[in-house]
Amino acid sequence: MKPLKLKKLHLGMGVPKICVSITESDPLAIVAFAGQILTTSADIVEWRLDYFDEINDSEKNP
């Protein structure tokens, strides 16, 4: 695998990176968990939209 550089983060080289997934289902919980992630040493955050309850709600997401 060819290393990938994202700003100052180098994937595919050096020490293993820490990725945290956000799997909360409602907006307030997503924001709260994202705030908690900021206090950790996570390198990458993955927001799992398949867990987000409102992803297919056309009234809330025109």
LOVEX-260243 format. One line per 2 residues: number of its first residue (from 1); their letters; for each residue z, y, x of C-alpha. Coordinates in steps of 0.1 Angstrom, whole numbers, plus 5000, padded with zeros to 4 digits. Example, Ala and Ser with C-alpha at 12.3 -4.5 7.8 and 13.67 -1.06 7.14 Angstrom:
<rs>
1> as> 5078,4955,5123  5071,4989,5137
</rs>
This chain:
<rs>
1> mk> 5000,5000,5000  4991,5034,5013
3> pl> 5021,5058,5014  5021,5086,4988
5> kl> 5035,5121,4993  5049,5140,4964
7> kk> 5061,5174,4977  5089,5164,5001
9> lh> 5092,5128,4988  5073,5101,5007
11> lg> 5068,5068,4987  5059,5037,5006
13> mg> 5076,5046,5038  5112,5051,5051
15> vp> 5142,5040,5031  5138,5026,4996
17> ki> 5138,5052,4969  5161,5053,4938
19> cv> 5144,5056,4904  5164,5061,4872
21> si> 5149,5055,4838  5157,5076,4808
23> te> 5157,5052,4778  5176,5074,4753
25> sd> 5161,5076,4718  5170,5111,4706
27> pl> 5164,5145,4722  5200,5155,4727
29> ai> 5208,5122,4744  5177,5126,4766
31> va> 5188,5160,4778  5224,5149,4783
33> fa> 5214,5119,4804  5189,5140,4824
35> gq> 5218,5164,4832  5238,5134,4844
37> il> 5210,5123,4866  5210,5156,4884
39> tt> 5245,5148,4898  5233,5115,4914
41> sa> 5212,5108,4945  5182,5096,4924
43> di> 5148,5103,4940  5126,5098,4909
45> ve> 5132,5099,4872  5111,5079,4848
47> wr> 5112,5090,4811  5104,5060,4790
49> ld> 5086,5075,4760  5084,5041,4743
51> yf> 5122,5044,4736  5118,5080,4722
53> de> 5122,5078,4684  5102,5109,4676
55> in> 5071,5100,4697  5051,5090,4666
57> ds> 5066,5115,4642  5036,5137,4633
59> ek> 5058,5162,4614  5078,5169,4645
61> np> 5049,5166,4670  5018,5182,4654
</rs>
